[in-house]
Amino acid sequence: MRRIGVGIIGCGYISQAYMNAMKLFPVIDLKAVADMRADAAAERGREFGVPALGIGELLKRDDIEIVVNLTVPLAHVDVSLAVLEAGKHVHSEKPLGVTVAEARKVMELAARRGLRVGCAPDTFLGGGHQTARKLIDEGAIGTPVAGTAVFGCPGHERWHPAPAFYYLRGGGPMLDMGPYYITDLIQLLGPIASVMGTAAMPRRQRTVGKGPLEGTSIPVEVATHVAGVLEFVSGAVVSIMTSFDVPKHKHTPIEIYGTAGSLLVPDPNRFGGEVQLARPGGEWETQPLSHGNTEGQLRSIGVADMAAAITAGRAHRASGALALHALEAMEAFQQSSDEGRRVKLETTVERPAMIPAGLPLGQMD
Ligand SMILES: NC(=O)c1ccc[n+]([C@@H]2O[C@H](COP(=O)([O-])OP(=O)(O)OC[C@H]3O[C@@H](n4cnc5c(N)ncnc54)[C@H](O)[C@@H]3O)[C@@H](O)[C@H]2O)c1
């Protein structure tokens, strides 16, 4: 098997999870890391035994084919454009950009250069979500007609050491957590036709709860409670809520209702989890998982899939086109709220192919 050289730009909180998970995928050959904070790159480099380089230096390396962009949302587009300009494929953390207009620039440059764009989340490639997909495709719940998707928490400032970005342009619960839910819904139900939403900003300030900045006040620039409806091209209608204003709740993450049954889909921020199915009037029954990739933290499986796709000459699953469609839907909630109307989406995307059932951990084809 040809291994693909990978570099990382952005050595903050989530980079550790990525670098740990990369060890599980033999197709990934991690070559170097970089960050605008040289000390952050040096620390990760030491921890994982890879060189810490300047950003320009990393982009010049001939042995790096994919660069993983783990910077903060506001930097995603500039960093991804620089990666593509350097002639390398890019896999970005989510969102692809903080606006559809900016994210389109990444897709357009990649198309001009014949390069690939991938984007988080890749949790939908986990066994819990692939199992749900297989059940839906096999008709286990008949035709999907409706569903719910719910994320609510009190805010990431309780645990993240530098949470300001969650409340600035490009942050908020829809752009931060919506990608997990909406990407999974697209892989389960297909593309979205239109969106209706209401977006609220109940507090103008939040307080950092942990770390060196504990007690510091941070400004809120974006809506922190977003509720609405996704109308799919298939006709399915999904009610969604994403919120940083929920002290605690008891909703399940994703439920899909079909003409012949209901499906409980596990937390789309995780790879595994329980899939349950019920027929009309029946009890919930836990379904055996048809797919692996369920254990722990597998962030970078999307990068592994892109690397495997490069060697196999096939499409990768956690694609920029999927992320752009999800981003357009997420942006449309605010637009719908501001304008008091249903927003029709301009982009569309095909559902990414299901992973073959029964593959061992680390293998994508
Ligand atoms: N924290 C999480 O649990 C989590 C989970 C999933 C996804 N994410 C996503 O991962 C991304 C990073 O999150 P994080 O929590 O690691 O943030 P972080 O602030 O801890 O780390 C971001 C890193 O990027 C660097 N950076 C910022 N702009 C840069 C630029 N222009 N060039 C080079 N380096 C730059 C910063 O110096 C920092 O080291 C975000 O998009 C976030 O939404 C985070």
The ligand as a MOL file (V3000), in Angstrom:
LIG
                    3D

  0  0  0     0  0            999 V3000
M  V30 BEGIN CTAB
M  V30 COUNTS 44 48 0 0 0
M  V30 BEGIN ATOM
M  V30 1 N -11.7660 21.6400 20.6650 0
M  V30 2 C -12.5090 20.6420 20.2130 0
M  V30 3 O -12.9860 19.7540 20.9650 0
M  V30 4 C -12.7900 20.5370 18.7450 0
M  V30 5 C -13.4470 19.3940 18.3070 0
M  V30 6 C -13.6760 19.2370 16.9630 0
M  V30 7 C -13.3060 20.2230 16.0990 0
M  V30 8 N -12.7040 21.3600 16.5310 0 CHG=1
M  V30 9 C -12.3430 22.3620 15.5420 0
M  V30 10 O -10.9350 22.3240 15.3800 0
M  V30 11 C -10.4500 23.6320 15.0940 0
M  V30 12 C -9.3920 23.9750 16.0960 0
M  V30 13 O -9.9710 23.9150 17.3850 0
M  V30 14 P -9.0560 23.8740 18.6860 0
M  V30 15 O -9.9870 23.6290 19.8140 0
M  V30 16 O -7.8960 22.9740 18.4710 0 CHG=-1
M  V30 17 O -8.5740 25.4200 18.7200 0
M  V30 18 P -7.2440 26.0080 19.3900 0
M  V30 19 O -7.4620 27.4730 19.4960 0
M  V30 20 O -6.8860 25.2180 20.6120 0
M  V30 21 O -6.1050 25.7000 18.2840 0
M  V30 22 C -6.0360 26.3550 17.0440 0
M  V30 23 C -4.5740 26.4910 16.6640 0
M  V30 24 O -4.4870 27.0950 15.3660 0
M  V30 25 C -3.4360 28.0520 15.3780 0
M  V30 26 N -3.7470 29.0400 14.3420 0
M  V30 27 C -4.7600 29.9260 14.3170 0
M  V30 28 N -4.7230 30.6520 13.1790 0
M  V30 29 C -3.6520 30.1960 12.4730 0
M  V30 30 C -3.1050 30.5300 11.2100 0
M  V30 31 N -3.6440 31.4870 10.4500 0
M  V30 32 N -2.0150 29.8470 10.7950 0
M  V30 33 C -1.4490 28.8770 11.5600 0
M  V30 34 N -1.9400 28.5170 12.7720 0
M  V30 35 C -3.0250 29.1640 13.2190 0
M  V30 36 C -3.4450 28.6220 16.7730 0
M  V30 37 O -2.1910 29.1910 17.1030 0
M  V30 38 C -3.7780 27.3890 17.6120 0
M  V30 39 O -2.6100 26.7050 18.0380 0
M  V30 40 C -11.6730 24.5530 15.1110 0
M  V30 41 O -12.1390 24.7220 13.7980 0
M  V30 42 C -12.6980 23.7780 15.9090 0
M  V30 43 O -14.0090 24.0890 15.5250 0
M  V30 44 C -12.4080 21.5070 17.8410 0
M  V30 END ATOM
M  V30 BEGIN BOND
M  V30 1 1 1 2
M  V30 2 2 2 3
M  V30 3 1 2 4
M  V30 4 1 4 5
M  V30 5 2 4 44
M  V30 6 2 5 6
M  V30 7 1 6 7
M  V30 8 2 7 8
M  V30 9 1 8 9
M  V30 10 1 8 44
M  V30 11 1 9 10
M  V30 12 1 9 42
M  V30 13 1 10 11
M  V30 14 1 11 12
M  V30 15 1 11 40
M  V30 16 1 12 13
M  V30 17 1 13 14
M  V30 18 2 14 15
M  V30 19 1 14 16
M  V30 20 1 14 17
M  V30 21 1 17 18
M  V30 22 2 18 19
M  V30 23 1 18 20
M  V30 24 1 18 21
M  V30 25 1 21 22
M  V30 26 1 22 23
M  V30 27 1 23 24
M  V30 28 1 23 38
M  V30 29 1 24 25
M  V30 30 1 25 26
M  V30 31 1 25 36
M  V30 32 1 26 27
M  V30 33 1 26 35
M  V30 34 2 27 28
M  V30 35 1 28 29
M  V30 36 1 29 30
M  V30 37 2 29 35
M  V30 38 1 30 31
M  V30 39 2 30 32
M  V30 40 1 32 33
M  V30 41 2 33 34
M  V30 42 1 34 35
M  V30 43 1 36 37
M  V30 44 1 36 38
M  V30 45 1 38 39
M  V30 46 1 40 41
M  V30 47 1 40 42
M  V30 48 1 42 43
M  V30 END BOND
M  V30 END CTAB
M  END
